[in-house]
């Protein structure tokens, strides 16, 4: 019959917070791709039917996140989809979302450093999956007790890092009250063999409000006050002096005229 169509190569799964994209090569010419997702216990589902793209968002067919899936990338002509013969296809590696999706960046909502306590409140990344009420599930809703967060923190301008772990949505740690600290957070799944650590949050630094009075004593304020009074006095007195000098000059200039 007809010449065999090329099949996909370099098939990869890309998944962050359970949003999962399947990618492959090459770009098709004179044919299309159709993606089939096969699970161990779920029915085969088709996605991205007759596409000329080389990627496919398969998030919504991987809802059973603990299931292990395989993808078939079928190479088809539009006509051949109607036939019963199996079109040529390439098979992906196996993929289990629960074990392999990458944890995204936690969102730091606020942080404070007061005396010797640093407090950091953060938010779990959301997934594309929804509760029946329409709100998005977070990664904590899915991983539950398998999820923990690790905080890395260090004195500003220093390289020595410390770390802390929590299963809640905040950290409270003891720090030196006169030092600024920098930190970042990442999610961890300790039970995993691979992809245990998630993406790192942005690095943020505290700013301890230094009290000038405590550091330098009252002398500095006396000096500032004296300088301020001197400047103010000069601002008032100088125009008066200049005005008087101007009048005196005008008076001198008029004297010869009066003598004539």
Secondary structure, 3 states (H helix, E strand, C coil): CCCCCCCCEEEEEEEECCEEEEEEECCCCCCEEEEEEEECCCCCEEEEEEECCCEEECHHHCCCCCCEEEEEEEEECCCHHHCCCCCCEEECCCEEHHHHCECCCCEEEEEEEECCEEEEEEECCEEEEECCCCCEEEHHHHHHHHCEEEEEEEECCCCCCEEEEECCCEEEEECCCCCCEEEEEEEECCCCCCCCECCCCCCEECCCCCCHHHHHCCHHHHHHHHHHHHHHHHHHHHHHHHHHHHHHHHHHHHHHHHHC
